[in-house]
Amino acid sequence: MNTKLVHLLGVEMQRALHRRLVRWMIALALLMCAFSGVVIYLSSGDPVELARTTDHPAHMATWWSSGGAGGDSLLLTAAVFLVIGAAICGASVAGAEWRAGTITTTLTWEPSRLRLHAARTGSAGILAFLIGFALQVAFLASALPAALLHGSTDGTDSAWWVGLVAAMARISLVTALVAVVAVSVATIGRNTSAALISMAAWALVVERTIAALRPGWARHMIGENVATVVPWTPLTDVEFDRPPMVALATLFAYLAVIVAIATASFTSRDVAAT
């Protein structure tokens, strides 16, 4: 890999971590982890009620299903918030600089637009993966006192631990993909808010409308492919069969198109007036 690109990757990662929004989002996530841990611990104090509840997080086996189908597991709760955080922070990494008008200043010390965009996009993906994995560890660790003191660890054999770590890696990967998409869309639109609104509109309105009107097209939707990749098992209550590897390849194909459009936009458009 190009030495300058590696150095620029490190610089962009440091710049992203120094953004106030990114720091506040990480702090908020850790606060939510601590709060969740307290709630889980206090709600598991009654042994009679806990014995009747099979899906309480104090039962460690409910953190993730070793059979591959995550269901309503504790880990999937973390995944939802991680995806939202990745979208917000990823869009801010690119959009805030356009809004502040500092992109021209950045290009004075790094004149290669292609290298700068590659470093910024890559750094967002790397940080999102690492931070996402670390926050999942913190979230599950917050439920550990309840499991050890009030609940049980039954069913958490070596296969379960392998499945748990693999699921955490897949969720981190999806988090990274969302962050890269957010950076790319914000680069195209030159705006953080526009990127977030367009991503939310696509996921909640466009895809759901297409899936409702044309159920056969649902296999091509981002949401359905993500829902297949995270548990690494085909969806059940649908009219199509989508292998996890095909779903993953589809997500990377969509990502490549979005990144290519963002790269072409950034390297060709006039930034002098921003």
N, C-alpha and C positions, 0 to 999 in steps of 0.2 A: 504494500500500500504506500502511496505517496507520503513522504515525510511531512510535507507542509500540511497535507490533509489531516494526518494524525494529530499534529500540533493544533490545528484549527478545531478539530473535534474536541480536544481538551479545553480549549478556550471557550467554545460555545457551550460546553457543559457547565463550565464555571459561571458563565454569564447567565445561563438559565437558572442555576441554583441561587444566584444572587438577586433574582427578580423577587420583589416583595410578594407578588401574588403566589408564586410557587412555594415560597417559604410558609406563607399563611395557609395554603392548602395542605401542606404536609403537617403543619402544626394542628390544623383542624382535624385531619385524619387520625393523628395520634390521640387527640382528645376524645374523638369518637370511639376509638379502640378502648381507651381507659373507661369511658362511660359504659360501653357495652359490657366490659368485663365486670363492672360493679353490678349492673342489672342482672347479668347471668348468674353471678354468685349469690346475690340476695334472693333471686327467684328460685334458686335450687336448694334453699335452706330447709324446706319441708320434705322429709324423706318419704312420707306417705304419698304426697302429691307427685313427687319426682318419680316414684316407682310406677305410678299410673301413666306417666307421660313418657312416651318412647322417643319423641323427637326433640327433647330439650337438649340444648348445647352442652349441658353437664354430662351427657352421654357422649363420649368422645367419638364414637363411631358415626354419629350424625353429622360430623364436620364435613364428611365426604363419603359418598357411596363407593365402596371398593369395586362394585360391579360396573362402574363407568357412568351410570346415570346419576347425575348429581342431585336431581330432585330439588327439594327446597332446602338444601344443605346450607350450613353456616358459611361455607366458602363462597357460594354463589351470591350471598348478601354482600360480601366484600367486593365481588366482581362488579356489581352494578355501580357502586360508588367509585371504584377505581376507573371505570370507563368514563364516567362523568368528569372526574377530576382530570383525566388525561386529555379529554376534549377541551376543557377550560384552559389548562396550562399550556397545551400544545398550541392552541389558537393564540394565546397571549404572547408566546415566544416570538411569533412572526408578526402578528397584528399590531402589537404595542409599538414595535419599532417603526412600522409604517406610520402609525398615528402620531408618534413623537417627531417624525421627520429625521430620524438619526441614521437612516439607511445609507444616505450619501456619505455620512461621516465614516460609517463602517467600511464602505467600499474604498475609502482613501488609503486605508492600511491593508486591505485585502482586495485588490482590484479584480481578482478572478471571481466573477459572479457564480460560475458553475461550482467552483470549489467552496465558496461561502455557503451557497444554498445546500450543497451536499453535506457540509459539516453541520449546518443548522438542523437539517432534516434528520441526519443520522444521530446527532446528539440527543434530539428529542426522543427518538425511538429507544436509544440505549438507556437514557435516564428513566424513561417511563417503565421499561422492563425491570430495572434494578429497584426503583422506588416501589413499583407495584409488588414485587416479590417481598421486599422488606416489610411493607405495610401488611401484607397477608400474614407474615410471620408474627408481627405485633398483634394483629387482630386475633389470631388463633391463640397466641400466648395469653391474651387477656381472659380467655375462657378456660385456661388450664387450671387455675385454682379451684374453680367450681367442679371440674371433672375429677381432680385428684382428691378433694376434700368431701365433696357431696355426691358426685356421680360415679361413673365407672369408665373403665377403659376396655371393656369387653369387646371383642371383635376387631381390635386394632393390632393385627398381626403384621408381619413384614410386608405382605402383599398390599395391605391397606395403606401402610406408610409410603410405599412406592407409588400407589395410585394417588395419594394425597399430594406428594411432591410433584408428580407429573401434572396433576390438575392445576397446581399453583403456577407451574411453568407455562401452561397453556393460557391461563388467565393473564399472566404477565405479558405473554406474547400478544394477546388481543389488546391489552392496554397499550403496548408499544405501537401496534398498528393504528389504533385510534389516534394516538398522539401524532404520528406521522401524517395521517390524513388531515388532522386539524391544522398542523403547520402548513401543509400544502394548500388547503382551502383558504386559509388566512393570507397566504402569499398571493394567491390568485385574486382574492377580493380586497387585499390591502387593509383588512379590518378584522379585529377580533370578534366583534358582535355579529358582523355579517357571516363569519365562518360558523359561529355557534348556532345562529338561527338557521342557516342553510343545512347544517348537519342534522339538527333536531327536526327540521321540516322533512328532510329526506327519510329519516328513520321512523318518525312517528306518523307522517301523513302519506308521503309518496309510496313508500314500500308497503304500508298497511293497506292502502287503497288498491294498489296493484295486486297484492295477495288476495284481497277480497273479491275483486272483479275477475281475476285470472288466477285461480288457485294453482294451475299447472306451472305458472311462472314463479311461484314462491321459491322453488329450488334455487333460483338465481339471485334471490334477495340476500343482502348482506346480513340481515338479522337472522334468517334461517341458517345461513352458513356458520355464523358465529355460534348459534345455539347447538350446532352439530359438533363444532371443533372443541368447545370448552369441555363437555362431558366425554368427547371422543366416542360418540355412538350415534347412529342415525336417529333422527326424530321418529317418533312413533305415530302420533295422531295426525298424520299428514297423508296426502295423496301421492307422495313420491318417495323414492329411496335415494338418499344422498350419503355415500360413504364419507367418513371423516377426512380422508386424504384428498378426495375431490373437493370437499368444502374448503379445506385449507388452501389448496391450489387456486380455487376461485377467489378467495380473499386476497391472495398475493397478486393475482392477475388484476383485480380491481385497483389494488394499491399501486401497482406499476403504472397503470393508466393515469391515475390522479397525480402521482409524483412526476410523471413525464409532462403533463400539462402545466403543473406548477413550475417545473424547471424551465420549460420553454417560455412561460410568461415572465419569470424573473430575469432570465438572461437576455430577453429581447426588448422589454418595455423600457420606456424612459423613466428614470428615477430622479432626474435633476429637479423636477418640480415638486417633489414630495417633501 
